Amino acid sequence: MKIISFTILLFIYQSANASWLTDLSSAFGTSVGETMAERQNTRIEVVSVNHQGQQVTFSHQIWKIKPDTVCAQQRDSIGRYSKCTQAAKSVFIEFCKFLQENPKPKNWKYPRLTNMYCNAANTYKPTVAQLEASPGNTALEQVRQDCSLATVEAMNNYDAAAVKKRDQLCKKYRDMKK
C-alpha cells in the first residue's frame, strides 16, 4: 500500500510541481545509490595505517584488497618497500584476528571486512629483500660489494644521501683498484 500511495503521490505532484519531483527522486536515488555502492564496495577505498613504524597504504574494492596497491608509494626503494609490505602482511593478520575475536553480528560491514582482511592475511605475499654484503671477502671485494649495494639503493631511491653514499663508496673502490 505504501508503494502505491507513494506512486500516486508522485503522479499528483508531477504536474503541479515538476522541480519538487525532480528533487525528491534525485534525493531518493542518491541515498539508495550511495547505500548500494557502500554495501557492494564498488568505489575504490584507500586505507592508510601506521603499523610497526611504517605507513601502510592500500586500496580495496568489492571487498577485496588490491595487492598491487599495497605500499605502492614505497616502490621507489626496495628496502623501504620490503619493510612496508611485511608490515602490511602483519596489519592484515592483526585486523583479521581482531575482527574474529570481536564479532559485531548486527553490523552489516562486519562479515565483509572480516572476510576481506582474513583473505588478505592468508593470501598476501610480502616482498622480502635484504641487501647486505656476503661474509668472508677480501677488503677489495668488500668495497666492491659495498659500491654495488649502494648503486642499487641509489637506483631505487632518488635520495641525495643515497647518491652521495654511492659516490663515496665507488670512489673508494676505484682508488683501491689502482
PAGUGU-108555 format. One record per residue (C-alpha): x, y, z. Coordinates in nm, 2 decimals. Example, Ala and Ser with C-alpha at 12.3 -4.5 7.8 and 13.67 -1.06 7.14 Angstrom:
- X/Y/Z
- 1.23/-0.45/0.78
- 1.37/-0.11/0.71
This chain:
- X/Y/Z
- 0.00/0.00/0.00
- 0.29/0.24/0.08
- 0.44/0.19/-0.27
- 0.11/0.25/-0.44
- 0.05/0.56/-0.22
- 0.39/0.69/-0.30
- 0.34/0.64/-0.67
- 0.01/0.81/-0.66
- 0.16/1.10/-0.46
- 0.43/1.14/-0.72
- 0.18/1.13/-1.00
- -0.03/1.40/-0.84
- 0.27/1.63/-0.77
- 0.43/1.57/-1.11
- 0.22/1.81/-1.30
- 0.18/2.06/-1.01
- 0.54/2.09/-0.92
- 0.79/1.93/-1.15
- 1.10/2.06/-0.97
- 0.98/1.91/-0.64
- 0.95/1.57/-0.81
- 1.30/1.60/-0.96
- 1.44/1.70/-0.62
- 1.26/1.42/-0.44
- 1.36/1.15/-0.69
- 1.72/1.26/-0.71
- 1.75/1.26/-0.33
- 1.58/0.92/-0.31
- 1.80/0.78/-0.59
- 2.12/0.93/-0.44
- 2.07/0.78/-0.10
- 1.97/0.44/-0.24
- 2.27/0.45/-0.48
- 2.51/0.55/-0.21
- 2.39/0.27/0.02
- 2.42/0.02/-0.26
- 2.76/0.14/-0.35
- 2.87/0.13/0.01
- 2.73/-0.22/0.07
- 2.88/-0.36/-0.26
- 3.20/-0.16/-0.21
- 3.21/-0.06/-0.57
- 3.41/0.25/-0.51
- 3.78/0.22/-0.45
- 3.85/0.28/-0.09
- 4.20/0.39/0.02
- 4.32/0.28/0.37
- 4.63/0.42/0.54
- 4.76/0.27/0.87
- 5.07/0.34/1.07
- 5.20/0.00/1.18
- 5.54/-0.11/1.31
- 5.68/0.24/1.22
- 5.56/0.20/0.86
- 5.29/0.40/0.68
- 5.10/0.11/0.52
- 4.86/0.22/0.24
- 4.64/0.00/0.03
- 4.31/0.01/-0.16
- 4.02/-0.22/-0.17
- 3.72/-0.26/-0.39
- 3.43/-0.51/-0.39
- 3.56/-0.62/-0.05
- 3.89/-0.74/-0.19
- 4.23/-0.58/-0.12
- 4.41/-0.48/-0.44
- 4.76/-0.64/-0.39
- 4.92/-0.40/-0.64
- 4.82/-0.10/-0.43
- 4.98/-0.23/-0.11
- 5.27/0.01/-0.02
- 5.27/0.14/-0.38
- 5.41/0.47/-0.25
- 5.73/0.29/-0.13
- 5.82/0.12/-0.46
- 6.10/0.36/-0.54
- 6.32/0.19/-0.27
- 6.33/-0.19/-0.24
- 6.44/-0.17/0.12
- 6.15/0.05/0.23
- 5.91/-0.14/0.01
- 6.01/-0.47/0.16
- 5.96/-0.33/0.52
- 5.63/-0.18/0.43
- 5.49/-0.50/0.26
- 5.60/-0.71/0.56
- 5.42/-0.46/0.79
- 5.11/-0.48/0.56
- 5.10/-0.86/0.60
- 5.11/-0.80/0.98
- 4.82/-0.55/0.95
- 4.61/-0.79/0.76
- 4.68/-1.07/1.02
- 4.61/-0.84/1.31
- 4.29/-0.69/1.16
- 4.16/-1.05/1.08
- 4.24/-1.17/1.44
- 4.08/-0.86/1.60
- 3.76/-0.89/1.39
- 3.73/-1.26/1.46
- 3.77/-1.20/1.84
- 3.53/-0.90/1.85
- 3.23/-1.00/1.64
- 2.96/-0.74/1.56
- 2.68/-0.95/1.42
- 2.44/-0.66/1.38
- 2.68/-0.45/1.17
- 2.64/-0.53/0.80
- 3.01/-0.45/0.74
- 3.15/-0.69/0.99
- 3.13/-1.02/0.78
- 3.26/-0.84/0.47
- 3.55/-0.67/0.65
- 3.64/-1.00/0.83
- 3.64/-1.19/0.50
- 3.84/-0.92/0.33
- 4.12/-0.90/0.59
- 4.13/-1.27/0.67
- 4.16/-1.35/0.29
- 4.44/-1.09/0.27
- 4.61/-1.24/0.58
- 4.61/-1.58/0.41
- 4.70/-1.49/0.06
- 4.90/-1.17/0.05
- 5.27/-1.23/-0.02
- 5.50/-0.95/0.10
- 5.83/-0.86/-0.08
- 6.12/-0.97/0.14
- 6.45/-0.82/0.04
- 6.77/-0.79/0.24
- 7.06/-0.60/0.09
- 7.38/-0.70/0.27
- 7.73/-0.80/0.18
- 7.83/-1.16/0.19
- 8.09/-1.25/0.46
- 8.45/-1.37/0.40
- 8.56/-1.13/0.13
- 8.89/-0.95/0.09
- 8.90/-0.58/0.15
- 8.88/-0.50/-0.22
- 8.59/-0.74/-0.27
- 8.41/-0.59/0.03
- 8.44/-0.24/-0.10
- 8.33/-0.35/-0.45
- 8.02/-0.51/-0.29
- 7.95/-0.20/-0.08
- 7.97/0.01/-0.41
- 7.73/-0.23/-0.58
- 7.48/-0.23/-0.30
- 7.50/0.15/-0.27
- 7.45/0.17/-0.65
- 7.13/-0.05/-0.63
- 7.00/0.15/-0.34
- 7.06/0.48/-0.52
- 6.89/0.35/-0.83
- 6.58/0.26/-0.63
- 6.59/0.57/-0.41
- 6.63/0.92/-0.55
- 6.75/1.05/-0.22
- 7.06/1.27/-0.23
- 7.21/1.09/0.07
- 7.20/0.76/-0.11
- 7.36/0.90/-0.42
- 7.63/1.07/-0.21
- 7.70/0.74/-0.03
- 7.72/0.55/-0.36
- 7.97/0.81/-0.50
- 8.19/0.79/-0.19
- 8.19/0.40/-0.18
- 8.25/0.37/-0.56
- 8.53/0.63/-0.54
- 8.69/0.43/-0.26
- 8.67/0.11/-0.47
- 8.82/0.28/-0.78
- 9.10/0.41/-0.56
- 9.17/0.07/-0.41
- 9.19/-0.09/-0.76
- 9.47/0.13/-0.87
